[in-house]
Amino acid sequence: MATAWIFPGQGSQVVGMADALSGHPDTAALFERASGILGWSVAAVCAGPQERLDRTLYTQPALFTVCVALAQRARKQGELGEPALVAGHSLGEYAALWVAGVFDFKTGLELVAERARLMDAQQAGAMSAIVGFDRDKLEKLCAERPGVVIANDNNPMQVVISGEPERVAEVSAAIRAKRVIPLAVSGAFHSPLMAPAAAEFAAVLAKAELHPARIPVLFNADPTRPVDDVASMRALLRRQIDHPVRWRETILRMADSGITELVEIGPGAVLTGLAKRTVPALVLCNIEPAAALAV
């Protein structure tokens, strides 16, 4: 059975997630190291309140640390084996790259922290999840209204739109959908409003020490083929900030590549839920903090 590891992004529930991990020596050491790099306690932030975690400045480094801690523990247990492919949704891409050996934990966390700072500074904008909709009509509505885009193409019946608040509200009101859910985020992620952050992040990426991927990686910005060379990875990580997350295509590409099992590593089961509706035949598994000792 060919297995891919996938990692969730912002929006995952991380309140309390450190409690199940920080009591074990190996993961406790990782949390302590993260706090030394960041200058604030990841465990304390994960304890809440939710209002602080809703701010991307804290969410991104905290979630990256939790996902790496879980992946590190899964590898130590050894029962999962090594994945044939890795990918992550938005921020989750960085945990996937850590697994693939593209950077060490310190470099990855520093990149995530800077990404979070730059994205947090671009606070104008809004995002809404659209569930159960006419895809052609939604694409037409977005094309007719500069200032709003489909930011996350998650599965055939769920997307997230992002952009100027008034444009997001117009499209949300105009589309006939089963549900429209405004998201608690601090900016219009994966939209052109993030272009200033993406431009600044390119300079950060240029200085970071990256290595060719030891495990094939599918990237959000272009999941049509695995990428392992450093130059392409830098370009795709920069592009990810202000371009859509093409997750539906990622899952389809995995299935076409012979992947038969997905293991979601991180809080919740959002990605396996999305995958179930995209490729129902996939075998799905979740590794969460509460079950970290029973991988």
One Martini backbone bead per residue (centre of mass of N, CA, C, O) as a GRO file, in nm:
protein
  295
    1MET     BB    1   0.091   0.039   0.027
    2ALA     BB    2   0.064   0.366  -0.070
    3THR     BB    3   0.189   0.647   0.118
    4ALA     BB    4   0.064   0.958   0.247
    5TRP     BB    5   0.154   1.264   0.393
    6ILE     BB    6  -0.052   1.499   0.575
    7PHE     BB    7  -0.095   1.862   0.644
    8PRO     BB    8  -0.229   2.101   0.820
    9GLY     BB    9  -0.370   2.419   0.852
   10GLN     BB   10  -0.510   2.688   0.898
   11GLY     BB   11  -0.790   2.609   1.134
   12SER     BB   12  -0.679   2.435   1.324
   13GLN     BB   13  -0.708   2.281   1.634
   14VAL     BB   14  -0.471   2.391   1.905
   15VAL     BB   15  -0.613   2.384   2.155
   16GLY     BB   16  -0.441   2.173   2.382
   17MET     BB   17  -0.224   2.011   2.199
   18ALA     BB   18   0.034   2.016   2.391
   19ASP     BB   19  -0.043   1.832   2.634
   20ALA     BB   20   0.001   1.541   2.488
   21LEU     BB   21   0.324   1.611   2.426
   22SER     BB   22   0.495   1.769   2.662
   23GLY     BB   23   0.524   1.495   2.851
   24HIS     BB   24   0.743   1.411   2.647
   25PRO     BB   25   1.072   1.430   2.602
   26ASP     BB   26   1.096   1.479   2.292
   27THR     BB   27   0.861   1.693   2.263
   28ALA     BB   28   0.945   1.882   2.490
   29ALA     BB   29   1.211   1.968   2.355
   30LEU     BB   30   1.078   2.097   2.108
   31PHE     BB   31   0.914   2.314   2.258
   32GLU     BB   32   1.157   2.448   2.392
   33ARG     BB   33   1.303   2.520   2.130
   34ALA     BB   34   1.080   2.693   2.007
   35SER     BB   35   1.070   2.908   2.232
   36GLY     BB   36   1.365   3.002   2.188
   37ILE     BB   37   1.323   3.102   1.894
   38LEU     BB   38   1.056   3.291   1.942
   39GLY     BB   39   1.008   3.409   2.255
   40TRP     BB   40   0.769   3.197   2.303
   41SER     BB   41   0.518   2.988   2.424
   42VAL     BB   42   0.366   2.729   2.278
   43ALA     BB   43   0.210   2.596   2.510
   44ALA     BB   44   0.067   2.856   2.605
   45VAL     BB   45  -0.080   2.918   2.339
   46CYS     BB   46  -0.229   2.635   2.320
   47ALA     BB   47  -0.404   2.705   2.588
   48GLY     BB   48  -0.472   2.991   2.527
   49PRO     BB   49  -0.668   3.177   2.379
   50GLN     BB   50  -0.835   3.181   2.080
   51GLU     BB   51  -0.777   3.477   1.997
   52ARG     BB   52  -0.471   3.434   1.969
   53LEU     BB   53  -0.480   3.188   1.764
   54ASP     BB   54  -0.625   3.355   1.533
   55ARG     BB   55  -0.348   3.467   1.507
   56THR     BB   56  -0.106   3.406   1.276
   57LEU     BB   57   0.149   3.472   1.443
   58TYR     BB   58   0.077   3.201   1.624
   59THR     BB   59  -0.042   2.968   1.462
   60GLN     BB   60   0.188   2.880   1.275
   61PRO     BB   61   0.414   2.797   1.479
   62ALA     BB   62   0.238   2.607   1.650
   63LEU     BB   63   0.149   2.406   1.428
   64PHE     BB   64   0.425   2.323   1.328
   65THR     BB   65   0.521   2.203   1.597
   66VAL     BB   66   0.300   1.990   1.631
   67CYS     BB   67   0.349   1.838   1.360
   68VAL     BB   68   0.645   1.764   1.409
   69ALA     BB   69   0.602   1.610   1.671
   70LEU     BB   70   0.423   1.390   1.542
   71ALA     BB   71   0.620   1.298   1.318
   72GLN     BB   72   0.851   1.222   1.507
   73ARG     BB   73   0.687   1.006   1.662
   74ALA     BB   74   0.610   0.827   1.422
   75ARG     BB   75   0.902   0.755   1.348
   76LYS     BB   76   0.983   0.631   1.620
   77GLN     BB   77   0.774   0.402   1.610
   78GLY     BB   78   0.763   0.283   1.285
   79GLU     BB   79   0.470   0.175   1.178
   80LEU     BB   80   0.435   0.357   0.909
   81GLY     BB   81   0.670   0.443   0.785
   82GLU     BB   82   0.752   0.572   0.484
   83PRO     BB   83   0.668   0.794   0.264
   84ALA     BB   84   0.603   0.848  -0.085
   85LEU     BB   85   0.447   1.116   0.003
   86VAL     BB   86   0.405   1.480   0.036
   87ALA     BB   87   0.176   1.718   0.206
   88GLY     BB   88   0.030   2.056   0.245
   89HIS     BB   89  -0.192   2.286   0.386
   90SER     BB   90  -0.029   2.540   0.344
   91LEU     BB   91   0.137   2.542   0.622
   92GLY     BB   92   0.171   2.223   0.603
   93GLU     BB   93   0.408   2.230   0.398
   94TYR     BB   94   0.638   2.260   0.615
   95ALA     BB   95   0.611   1.981   0.746
   96ALA     BB   96   0.658   1.825   0.484
   97LEU     BB   97   0.948   1.940   0.437
   98TRP     BB   98   1.069   1.826   0.691
   99VAL     BB   99   1.023   1.528   0.621
  100ALA     BB  100   1.191   1.569   0.337
  101GLY     BB  101   1.465   1.739   0.424
  102VAL     BB  102   1.479   2.055   0.347
  103PHE     BB  103   1.478   2.117   0.664
  104ASP     BB  104   1.520   2.210   0.966
  105PHE     BB  105   1.356   2.310   1.239
  106LYS     BB  106   1.472   2.594   1.268
  107THR     BB  107   1.434   2.688   0.977
  108GLY     BB  108   1.131   2.632   0.959
  109LEU     BB  109   1.040   2.816   1.197
  110GLU     BB  110   1.159   3.079   1.088
  111LEU     BB  111   0.992   3.084   0.831
  112VAL     BB  112   0.713   3.076   0.964
  113ALA     BB  113   0.744   3.331   1.139
  114GLU     BB  114   0.787   3.523   0.898
  115ARG     BB  115   0.534   3.457   0.744
  116ALA     BB  116   0.342   3.541   0.972
  117ARG     BB  117   0.431   3.836   0.997
  118LEU     BB  118   0.368   3.924   0.704
  119MET     BB  119   0.066   3.833   0.700
  120ASP     BB  120  -0.027   3.994   0.955
  121ALA     BB  121   0.029   4.281   0.822
  122GLN     BB  122  -0.213   4.188   0.616
  123GLN     BB  123  -0.531   4.270   0.742
  124ALA     BB  124  -0.678   4.306   0.492
  125GLY     BB  125  -0.969   4.115   0.490
  126ALA     BB  126  -1.135   3.803   0.376
  127MET     BB  127  -1.304   3.482   0.463
  128SER     BB  128  -1.491   3.206   0.296
  129ALA     BB  129  -1.683   2.927   0.318
  130ILE     BB  130  -1.798   2.702   0.055
  131VAL     BB  131  -2.093   2.487   0.058
  132GLY     BB  132  -2.251   2.384  -0.184
  133PHE     BB  133  -2.213   2.445  -0.530
  134ASP     BB  134  -2.168   2.634  -0.823
  135ARG     BB  135  -1.877   2.646  -0.982
  136ASP     BB  136  -1.927   2.819  -1.234
  137LYS     BB  137  -2.064   3.055  -1.085
  138LEU     BB  138  -1.835   3.122  -0.891
  139GLU     BB  139  -1.619   3.184  -1.102
  140LYS     BB  140  -1.783   3.416  -1.232
  141LEU     BB  141  -1.814   3.599  -0.984
  142CYS     BB  142  -1.507   3.640  -0.941
  143ALA     BB  143  -1.440   3.751  -1.228
  144GLU     BB  144  -1.645   4.007  -1.192
  145ARG     BB  145  -1.471   4.058  -0.903
  146PRO     BB  146  -1.240   4.240  -0.821
  147GLY     BB  147  -1.105   4.113  -0.500
  148VAL     BB  148  -1.183   3.802  -0.561
  149VAL     BB  149  -1.104   3.456  -0.468
  150ILE     BB  150  -1.004   3.133  -0.500
  151ALA     BB  151  -0.802   3.001  -0.244
  152ASN     BB  152  -0.950   2.715  -0.170
  153ASP     BB  153  -0.941   2.400  -0.335
  154ASN     BB  154  -1.058   2.129  -0.164
  155ASN     BB  155  -1.327   2.030  -0.314
  156PRO     BB  156  -1.602   1.985  -0.510
  157MET     BB  157  -1.783   2.121  -0.236
  158GLN     BB  158  -1.516   2.301  -0.135
  159VAL     BB  159  -1.442   2.642  -0.061
  160VAL     BB  160  -1.233   2.942  -0.055
  161ILE     BB  161  -1.272   3.281  -0.013
  162SER     BB  162  -1.076   3.585  -0.106
  163GLY     BB  163  -1.051   3.936   0.017
  164GLU     BB  164  -1.240   4.182  -0.004
  165PRO     BB  165  -1.496   4.218   0.208
  166GLU     BB  166  -1.716   4.318   0.005
  167ARG     BB  167  -1.665   4.092  -0.208
  168VAL     BB  168  -1.712   3.848  -0.030
  169ALA     BB  169  -2.004   3.929   0.044
  170GLU     BB  170  -2.122   3.932  -0.243
  171VAL     BB  171  -2.065   3.637  -0.318
  172SER     BB  172  -2.204   3.505  -0.073
  173ALA     BB  173  -2.491   3.625  -0.154
  174ALA     BB  174  -2.505   3.518  -0.464
  175ILE     BB  175  -2.458   3.236  -0.380
  176ARG     BB  176  -2.590   2.910  -0.397
  177ALA     BB  177  -2.559   2.759  -0.083
  178LYS     BB  178  -2.552   2.554   0.181
  179ARG     BB  179  -2.286   2.712   0.291
  180VAL     BB  180  -2.164   3.007   0.478
  181ILE     BB  181  -1.828   3.064   0.627
  182PRO     BB  182  -1.684   3.267   0.821
  183LEU     BB  183  -1.349   3.339   0.894
  184ALA     BB  184  -1.100   3.333   1.158
  185VAL     BB  185  -0.904   3.576   1.026
  186SER     BB  186  -0.625   3.822   0.958
  187GLY     BB  187  -0.669   3.762   0.636
  188ALA     BB  188  -0.622   3.737   0.271
  189PHE     BB  189  -0.543   3.452   0.192
  190HIS     BB  190  -0.447   3.358  -0.118
  191SER     BB  191  -0.420   3.656  -0.232
  192PRO     BB  192  -0.334   3.960  -0.373
  193LEU     BB  193  -0.313   4.096  -0.081
  194MET     BB  194  -0.031   3.916  -0.035
  195ALA     BB  195   0.198   4.031  -0.219
  196PRO     BB  196   0.386   4.184  -0.020
  197ALA     BB  197   0.458   3.932   0.145
  198ALA     BB  198   0.575   3.762  -0.088
  199ALA     BB  199   0.804   3.954  -0.166
  200GLU     BB  200   0.950   3.948   0.112
  201PHE     BB  201   0.979   3.634   0.135
  202ALA     BB  202   1.178   3.587  -0.096
  203ALA     BB  203   1.425   3.698   0.063
  204VAL     BB  204   1.416   3.485   0.285
  205LEU     BB  205   1.443   3.231   0.105
  206ALA     BB  206   1.722   3.304  -0.025
  207LYS     BB  207   1.873   3.258   0.273
  208ALA     BB  208   1.786   2.979   0.303
  209GLU     BB  209   1.850   2.645   0.399
  210LEU     BB  210   1.818   2.421   0.136
  211HIS     BB  211   1.710   2.093   0.028
  212PRO     BB  212   1.668   1.833  -0.133
  213ALA     BB  213   1.423   1.617  -0.165
  214ARG     BB  214   1.376   1.283  -0.032
  215ILE     BB  215   1.069   1.339  -0.074
  216PRO     BB  216   0.807   1.375  -0.244
  217VAL     BB  217   0.648   1.691  -0.343
  218LEU     BB  218   0.340   1.858  -0.316
  219PHE     BB  219   0.230   2.168  -0.428
  220ASN     BB  220  -0.006   2.409  -0.404
  221ALA     BB  221   0.066   2.589  -0.668
  222ASP     BB  222   0.179   2.292  -0.809
  223PRO     BB  223   0.041   1.956  -0.829
  224THR     BB  224   0.133   1.808  -1.107
  225ARG     BB  225   0.422   1.765  -0.958
  226PRO     BB  226   0.693   1.674  -0.822
  227VAL     BB  227   0.929   1.846  -0.603
  228ASP     BB  228   1.311   1.883  -0.530
  229ASP     BB  229   1.422   2.152  -0.608
  230VAL     BB  230   1.522   2.448  -0.475
  231ALA     BB  231   1.429   2.665  -0.678
  232SER     BB  232   1.133   2.567  -0.702
  233MET     BB  233   1.063   2.582  -0.400
  234ARG     BB  234   1.098   2.881  -0.360
  235ALA     BB  235   0.886   2.972  -0.569
  236LEU     BB  236   0.638   2.815  -0.443
  237LEU     BB  237   0.645   2.945  -0.158
  238ARG     BB  238   0.598   3.230  -0.255
  239ARG     BB  239   0.333   3.175  -0.423
  240GLN     BB  240   0.143   3.064  -0.199
  241ILE     BB  241   0.056   3.330  -0.049
  242ASP     BB  242  -0.098   3.466  -0.339
  243HIS     BB  243  -0.215   3.175  -0.399
  244PRO     BB  244  -0.375   2.902  -0.450
  245VAL     BB  245  -0.502   2.611  -0.301
  246ARG     BB  246  -0.464   2.289  -0.471
  247TRP     BB  247  -0.608   2.030  -0.321
  248ARG     BB  248  -0.780   1.866  -0.512
  249GLU     BB  249  -0.543   1.813  -0.709
  250THR     BB  250  -0.359   1.672  -0.508
  251ILE     BB  251  -0.537   1.420  -0.459
  252LEU     BB  252  -0.560   1.334  -0.753
  253ARG     BB  253  -0.254   1.298  -0.799
  254MET     BB  254  -0.209   1.081  -0.592
  255ALA     BB  255  -0.394   0.868  -0.716
  256ASP     BB  256  -0.245   0.869  -0.997
  257SER     BB  257   0.037   0.777  -0.840
  258GLY     BB  258  -0.070   0.529  -0.630
  259ILE     BB  259  -0.215   0.626  -0.393
  260THR     BB  260  -0.401   0.457  -0.108
  261GLU     BB  261  -0.289   0.630   0.148
  262LEU     BB  262  -0.382   0.854   0.416
  263VAL     BB  263  -0.189   1.058   0.651
  264GLU     BB  264  -0.295   1.259   0.906
  265ILE     BB  265  -0.086   1.516   1.063
  266GLY     BB  266  -0.281   1.643   1.320
  267PRO     BB  267  -0.524   1.836   1.398
  268GLY     BB  268  -0.768   1.656   1.323
  269ALA     BB  269  -0.988   1.578   0.999
  270VAL     BB  270  -1.002   1.761   0.742
  271LEU     BB  271  -0.840   1.625   0.504
  272THR     BB  272  -0.979   1.348   0.504
  273GLY     BB  273  -1.258   1.464   0.452
  274LEU     BB  274  -1.191   1.586   0.176
  275ALA     BB  275  -1.081   1.326   0.037
  276LYS     BB  276  -1.340   1.150   0.053
  277ARG     BB  277  -1.483   1.350  -0.168
  278THR     BB  278  -1.266   1.298  -0.402
  279VAL     BB  279  -1.141   0.992  -0.303
  280PRO     BB  280  -1.310   0.729  -0.173
  281ALA     BB  281  -1.083   0.488  -0.198
  282LEU     BB  282  -0.924   0.593   0.020
  283VAL     BB  283  -0.718   0.542   0.283
  284LEU     BB  284  -0.772   0.653   0.623
  285CYS     BB  285  -0.564   0.852   0.855
  286ASN     BB  286  -0.504   0.956   1.207
  287ILE     BB  287  -0.266   1.184   1.375
  288GLU     BB  288  -0.297   1.274   1.707
  289PRO     BB  289  -0.213   1.384   2.011
  290ALA     BB  290  -0.393   1.178   2.180
  291ALA     BB  291  -0.247   0.935   1.982
  292ALA     BB  292   0.073   0.942   1.992
  293LEU     BB  293   0.125   0.655   2.148
  294ALA     BB  294  -0.075   0.497   1.910
  295VAL     BB  295   0.057   0.457   1.613
   0.00000   0.00000   0.00000
